[in-house]
Amino acid sequence: MDSKIRLFAKAVTWQVAGFFSMMLIGFLFTGSVTASGGIALAGTFTGFVAYFVHEIAWSHVAWGRGMVAVATHLEASKKT
């Protein structure tokens, strides 16, 4: 399971990449740097929150993990 700081760092780097792609797409559609910046900022904020919540939710799902990872996760859950 990833630590929350690792999840945070992954979310930030993903959103930086997403910001620039959304800015480009927004500019191509609107022709305005200001409008595309607003679109990109709104998308970055909502995408960041959605990604972080999504990753936290999936960190609690054992499906698809190896049995050692499942056992480790279960032991860690008992300690908290």
N, C-alpha and C positions, 0 to 999 in steps of 0.2 A: 504494500500500500504506500502510495506517495505521501510525503508530509504535506501539511497545508502550505508551507512556504514554497515547496516545489510546485504544487498546484498553482499557487499565486504567480510564480515566475513563468510557468508555462502559459498561463492565461495572458500575462502581460506581453510576452514575446509574440504570441499568436495574434493578439489584438493590434500590435504595432504593424505587423505584416498586413492584417486586414484593413487597418486604417488607410494605408497607402493605396491598396487596391480599390477600396470604396471611394476614396477621393478621386481616383482616376475615372472610375465608372460614373460617379456623380458629375464630374466635369464633362465627360463625353455626352451625357444626357442633357445637362443644363447649360453648359458653356460658361458657367460662373464658378470662379474659385471660391467665393463666399458661400454660395449655396452648396457646392460639393463638400466644402469643409464642414458645414453644419450637418449635412447628411452623414458624413464620415464620423464626426464626433458622436452623434446620436447612436449610430450603429456600433461604434466602438464601445460605448458605455453599456448598452443593452447586451451586446455580444459578450463582453467581459463577465457581467453578472451571470448570464445564462451558462457560459462555459464553466465558471467556477462552481456553480450549483450542480451542474451536470456531472462534473468530475467528482465532487464530494459524494453525490448520490451513488455513482458507479463504484466508488471505493468501498462501499458497504455491500456490494453484490459479489458473491463468491462464484457465480456461474462463469465458467470458462477459465478459471484459474487451476493450476495444478493442486494436487492434494496437499502438498507441503505448505503452499501459500494459504490454503483454506484453513489448515490446522493452526498456522501461525496467526491468522486473522482471528480465529475463534479464541485462542489463548489471549491475545491482546484485548479482545472485547471483554473477557472475564475480569481483567485487571482494572478496567475503568468503571 
